Amino acid sequence: MLDNIRIVLVGTTHSGNIGSASRAMKVMGLKNLVLVAPECTVDGQAIALAAGASDIANNARIVNTLEEAIADCGLVVGTSARSRTLDWPMLDPRQCGRKLVEEAATHPVAVVFGRERTGLTNEELQLCHYHVYIPANPEYSSLNLAMAVQTVSYEARMAWLESLEYSEEKKMEEEYPRSEELELFYGHLESVLSQTGFIRKKHPGMVMNKLRRLFNRARPEIQELNILRGVLSSVEKLMQKGDN
């Protein structure tokens, strides 16, 4: 899922920012970097500031236009300040991270960062489905490019971890039988125990209540419940042979 999240840097002028952004990405598990018409190269300074993430910088795809960078993306989010005159759907970084992860499950998504001094143009912002705004301290909102990439990458990772946790919880829930399946098991158990004479057909309640409490406490998983049903079925078959 994280492989489908693309970081796009437009018109980067300082090579060090490419390295720092690469480091910010790799720390959070992202590796897909695209450079749009960069005004610098991936040089020694970029590699130095990448600090172990030089593979991200060196493997960055370089294209001429933003349109080319996002052509195959189903979701594009552009970084923007609230003071923009464009009336565009806005996201905060947390909302952005969740939306990126949600849609990255099925198609590539991109977060677009503009030039160090001037950001993205209105024309470039109009190519985005949403704009993301980082609510920094209004008295000192000077975020550099790498910091902005780090913030959005962090929120994407947190959303991804959250989705994994939810998937694991959902998987665990699916491993346990539903109430209806448990009732079928209890009915099957009572029937077999009645046939063997272990419980009296007229007064099954006391034993069955204790057995219910036992199995509810043990909370068998679906496979375990199926094994128990199989055991009961084998007992039934054996009794049928004895009757014959």
PEZI-V683282 format. One record per residue. N is the residue number from 1. RES is the residue in one letter. PHI is phi as a letter, one per 30 degrees, with the letter a starting at -180 (NA if undefined). PSI is psi in whole degrees, -180 to 180 (NA if undefined). Layout:
N/RES/PHI/PSI + N/RES/PHI/PSI
This chain:
1/M/NA/-43 + 2/L/d/-29 + 3/D/d/-22 + 4/N/d/-3 + 5/I/c/122 + 6/R/c/131 + 7/I/c/125 + 8/V/c/123 + 9/L/c/124 + 10/V/c/127 + 11/G/h/37 + 12/T/d/132 + 13/T/c/-23 + 14/H/c/122 + 15/S/d/-31 + 16/G/e/-32 + 17/N/d/-32 + 18/I/d/-43 + 19/G/d/-46 + 20/S/d/-40 + 21/A/d/-38 + 22/S/d/-42 + 23/R/d/-45 + 24/A/e/-39 + 25/M/d/-50 + 26/K/d/-37 + 27/V/e/-33 + 28/M/c/9 + 29/G/i/10 + 30/L/c/149 + 31/K/b/-3 + 32/N/c/99 + 33/L/c/133 + 34/V/b/133 + 35/L/c/124 + 36/V/c/117 + 37/A/h/57 + 38/P/d/147 + 39/E/c/20 + 40/C/a/174 + 41/T/c/166 + 42/V/d/91 + 43/D/c/-166 + 44/G/d/-38 + 45/Q/d/-40 + 46/A/d/-45 + 47/I/d/-39 + 48/A/d/-45 + 49/L/d/-17 + 50/A/d/-30 + 51/A/h/59 + 52/G/j/-7 + 53/A/c/29 + 54/S/d/-26 + 55/D/d/-36 + 56/I/d/-47 + 57/A/d/-45 + 58/N/d/-29 + 59/N/c/5 + 60/A/d/138 + 61/R/d/134 + 62/I/c/126 + 63/V/b/167 + 64/N/d/-29 + 65/T/b/157 + 66/L/d/-37 + 67/E/e/-41 + 68/E/d/-37 + 69/A/d/-30 + 70/I/c/11 + 71/A/e/-37 + 72/D/c/11 + 73/C/c/136 + 74/G/d/-17 + 75/L/b/131 + 76/V/b/126 + 77/V/c/125 + 78/G/c/139 + 79/T/d/134 + 80/S/a/159 + 81/A/c/152 + 82/R/d/-20 + 83/S/d/-1 + 84/R/d/146 + 85/T/d/-16 + 86/L/d/130 + 87/D/c/88 + 88/W/b/149 + 89/P/e/128 + 90/M/c/147 + 91/L/b/148 + 92/D/d/169 + 93/P/e/-37 + 94/R/d/-45 + 95/Q/d/-39 + 96/C/d/-47 + 97/G/e/-44 + 98/R/d/-40 + 99/K/d/-40 + 100/L/e/-48 + 101/V/d/-40 + 102/E/e/-46 + 103/E/d/-23 + 104/A/d/-14 + 105/A/d/-21 + 106/T/b/-18 + 107/H/a/162 + 108/P/d/144 + 109/V/b/158 + 110/A/b/144 + 111/V/c/125 + 112/V/c/127 + 113/F/c/137 + 114/G/d/-168 + 115/R/d/150 + 116/E/e/-41 + 117/R/c/-37 + 118/T/c/-6 + 119/G/i/-149 + 120/L/c/148 + 121/T/d/164 + 122/N/e/-37 + 123/E/d/-40 + 124/E/d/-40 + 125/L/d/-30 + 126/Q/d/-11 + 127/L/d/-4 + 128/C/c/147 + 129/H/d/-37 + 130/Y/b/161 + 131/H/c/142 + 132/V/c/135 + 133/Y/b/127 + 134/I/c/112 + 135/P/d/73 + 136/A/d/173 + 137/N/e/118 + 138/P/d/-22 + 139/E/d/-18 + 140/Y/a/85 + 141/S/c/29 + 142/S/d/87 + 143/L/c/128 + 144/N/d/173 + 145/L/e/-46 + 146/A/d/-38 + 147/M/d/-42 + 148/A/d/-43 + 149/V/d/-41 + 150/Q/d/-44 + 151/T/d/-49 + 152/V/d/-39 + 153/S/d/-39 + 154/Y/d/-46 + 155/E/d/-34 + 156/A/d/-42 + 157/R/d/-42 + 158/M/d/-40 + 159/A/d/-38 + 160/W/d/-46 + 161/L/d/-40 + 162/E/d/-40 + 163/S/d/-35 + 164/L/d/-42 + 165/E/d/-41 + 166/Y/d/-41 + 167/S/d/-39 + 168/E/d/-41 + 169/E/d/-42 + 170/K/d/-41 + 171/K/d/-43 + 172/M/d/-40 + 173/E/d/-38 + 174/E/d/-17 + 175/E/d/-15 + 176/Y/c/144 + 177/P/d/154 + 178/R/d/165 + 179/S/e/-40 + 180/E/d/-40 + 181/E/d/-37 + 182/L/d/-40 + 183/E/d/-38 + 184/L/d/-39 + 185/F/d/-47 + 186/Y/d/-38 + 187/G/d/-41 + 188/H/d/-43 + 189/L/d/-45 + 190/E/d/-40 + 191/S/d/-46 + 192/V/d/-43 + 193/L/d/-29 + 194/S/d/-41 + 195/Q/d/-34 + 196/T/d/-11 + 197/G/i/7 + 198/F/d/-36 + 199/I/b/153 + 200/R/d/132 + 201/K/e/-33 + 202/K/d/-24 + 203/H/b/65 + 204/P/d/-14 + 205/G/e/-49 + 206/M/d/-48 + 207/V/d/-45 + 208/M/d/-36 + 209/N/d/-41 + 210/K/d/-37 + 211/L/d/-38 + 212/R/d/-44 + 213/R/d/-39 + 214/L/d/-50 + 215/F/d/-32 + 216/N/d/-36 + 217/R/d/-39 + 218/A/d/-28 + 219/R/h/69 + 220/P/d/145 + 221/E/d/173 + 222/I/e/-47 + 223/Q/d/-40 + 224/E/d/-39 + 225/L/d/-39 + 226/N/d/-37 + 227/I/d/-44 + 228/L/d/-41 + 229/R/d/-37 + 230/G/d/-40 + 231/V/d/-45 + 232/L/d/-41 + 233/S/d/-38 + 234/S/d/-36 + 235/V/d/-42 + 236/E/d/-44 + 237/K/d/-42 + 238/L/d/-40 + 239/M/d/-36 + 240/Q/d/-38 + 241/K/d/-38 + 242/G/d/-35 + 243/D/d/-34 + 244/N/d/NA
